[in-house]
Each structure stands twice: as C-alpha cells, then as structure tokens.
Amino acid sequence: MKTNNKSYDGVAKFFDFFRAGDMRRWGPDQRALFKNLKGRVLYIGIGTGQEIVNFPPGLDITAVDMSYAMLERSHARVQNYRGKIHRCQMDAQATAFQDNTFDTILTVCVLCSVNQPAICLKELKRVLKPDGELVMFEHVLSKNPVYALILKFMSHVTEYLEGTYLDRDTVGNAERAGFKIHSHKNVYLDIVKALIAKSA
Amino acid sequence: MNLKIADFFIGTFAGGLVALVVYLVLSTQPNMLIAMVLGGLIGMVLVLPLKILLMPFVGAFEVMIPLGIIGMGVGMTAGMLSAISGISGYVVIAWGNLAGCMVATIIYFANKRLVNQ
C-alpha cells in the first residue's frame, strides 16, 4: 500500500524486487497511457518511482506518497527524470492542495491500497480542475467468477503481506465519486486496466 | 525469455508439479471422491508458495490467475486419476503437464480477446 506509511515503510526495501515482473509486463501500456499526462500533474503514490521511466519528458509533476522510506528510494529516479518532479509526504485521502489545482492526476496501483478509496477519489476530484483528467493504471476485481474467486482468495494474502486489496471495484468507486470514465483499456484480462476519467 | 512464452512453461511445470505431489500423497487412496477433494486442496496449497516465488519475475496477476486454476483443477483431476488402480505416476504427471499447458493457452486467448476489445 503505497499510501499506508507503516506497511510501506516496511516493504520499501523489497518493493522494486516484488514489482519487477509487473514493470516488465506493463511498460508499453504505461508509456501509451502516460502520453495523456499534461499541464500540472499530481502523481499519487510515487512509491519508489518505478513508473517514472515510462513518463514522457518535460512534465511538471507533484508526486505524493505516505511512506517516507518509499520517497527516499525514489530519489535517483526523480533526479534522472528529464522534467520537474516535486515530492511531498502526504495522505492521498486528505491532501494539502487547494481546490482545482491540477490539470491531470495519475494513480498507478494506489486505489487498491488506500484505506478508503471512495474518500480518496473524492479528494482527487476536489484538487482536479473541472476540465482535468484522472489517469489511472489500476487493477480491479474481475467480472469473470473464476478469476474473481482467485483474486478474493489471494486478496487475503496480499492484504496480510503489504495491505493491498485485489477485490476493489475501482471503476465503480470512480463513478460514485463523480467521475465519468472516458477511456477504458484492458491491460491484462479484465483485471489490470488503463483508465481515463473526467469529472461527470 | 519472452514472458508470454514463459507463461506456457510455467503452466506446464506447475501442472506437472501439482500432479506429481498429488500422486505421491494420494496414490494409495481408494476413494475417488475423497481423492478429488484432497487433490484440489493439496493443489491449492501447493501453488500458493509457487505464486509468491514467481511473481517478482513474471508479474503478479499473470502468475496468480493461471496457477490458481491449475492448483485446484489439476489437483482434483490428478487426485481422481491417482485413485484409479493401475494408472502409473507418469500418466498422472503427463496429464498435469498437459492440463497446465491447456490452462495457460486458454488464458492467453482470453487475455488476447479482452485486451483487443
């Protein structure tokens, strides 16, 4: 859970190792999705900054994470980025930003981890400009009952290990928070998704 | 190695491994129904550490979904086969390999369909 400081401070040391396989798989899809980042960007849950390598150059990014250990580990990647990244330690569910601040908000595997995804999404809507875009690269509960059963079972394991839930209805949560999904692409089965949402 | 090719090897290997363990544990079990239930449980437990071991190398969901199906499915069917007298362990393992590869193939095409939607 990149936004839960206690558990993610603990796993920060191993985080890159655990996510290496995912990063190898998702690189091309992330690069395609991140082309939509524009203007002033808020990057929720920077973690160790693994996704930075897939960002287009020249962006003005404010990156937040709850875990100080994660933010520390992102330092080298932030330094190597050909653009501006300003990092803050902050809870995604209650940020310190003013209303209508950002043109784009990016979440990458964060809404599976925050304690209250609906509250987090409402907070993101507050700080996003009315014509801004919420760009999400997230995993959700599958609609296929066999996959869903496996995800629900494994969710107990991942919740215990690092506080990540595999059974979240992120698309539904975004819609309930007042977003309308404009672009919806499956990256792996109907579990890993690249989504773009705007204020409804 | 290309990760998509690795998925087929992992499916085949996991199927064979589950079948082998189920055969070793249940080959003396005469009741096919009990062997099926126990085989499914053994398979589910066995693939759990395998999933955690492989996730960092080939991706979490790409391991979790096929191995979840293989663990229970191959475990149950290998348990039933193991309970039939006269069936050798090689046949049970070969079935596990084949079934594991089949699951990987089905998921490959299901993924292709969903991603291209």
Chai-1 contact restraints between the chains, C-beta under 6 A:
chainA,res_idxA,chainB,res_idxB,connection_type,confidence,min_distance_angstrom,max_distance_angstrom,comment,restraint_id
A,F17,B,P56,contact,1.0,0.0,6.0,A-B,restraint_1
A,F18,B,P56,contact,1.0,0.0,6.0,A-B,restraint_2
A,A20,B,P56,contact,1.0,0.0,6.0,A-B,restraint_3
A,G21,B,P56,contact,1.0,0.0,6.0,A-B,restraint_4
A,G21,B,F57,contact,1.0,0.0,6.0,A-B,restraint_5
A,G21,B,V58,contact,1.0,0.0,6.0,A-B,restraint_6
A,G21,B,G59,contact,1.0,0.0,6.0,A-B,restraint_7
A,D22,B,G59,contact,1.0,0.0,6.0,A-B,restraint_8
A,D22,B,A60,contact,1.0,0.0,6.0,A-B,restraint_9
A,R25,B,G59,contact,1.0,0.0,6.0,A-B,restraint_10
A,Y147,B,I65,contact,1.0,0.0,6.0,A-B,restraint_11
A,I150,B,I65,contact,1.0,0.0,6.0,A-B,restraint_12
A,I150,B,G68,contact,1.0,0.0,6.0,A-B,restraint_13
A,M154,B,M64,contact,1.0,0.0,6.0,A-B,restraint_14
A,N186,B,L114,contact,1.0,0.0,6.0,A-B,restraint_15
A,N186,B,V115,contact,1.0,0.0,6.0,A-B,restraint_16
A,Y188,B,F61,contact,1.0,0.0,6.0,A-B,restraint_17
A,L189,B,N111,contact,1.0,0.0,6.0,A-B,restraint_18
A,L189,B,L114,contact,1.0,0.0,6.0,A-B,restraint_19
A,D190,B,L114,contact,1.0,0.0,6.0,A-B,restraint_20
A,I191,B,F61,contact,1.0,0.0,6.0,A-B,restraint_21
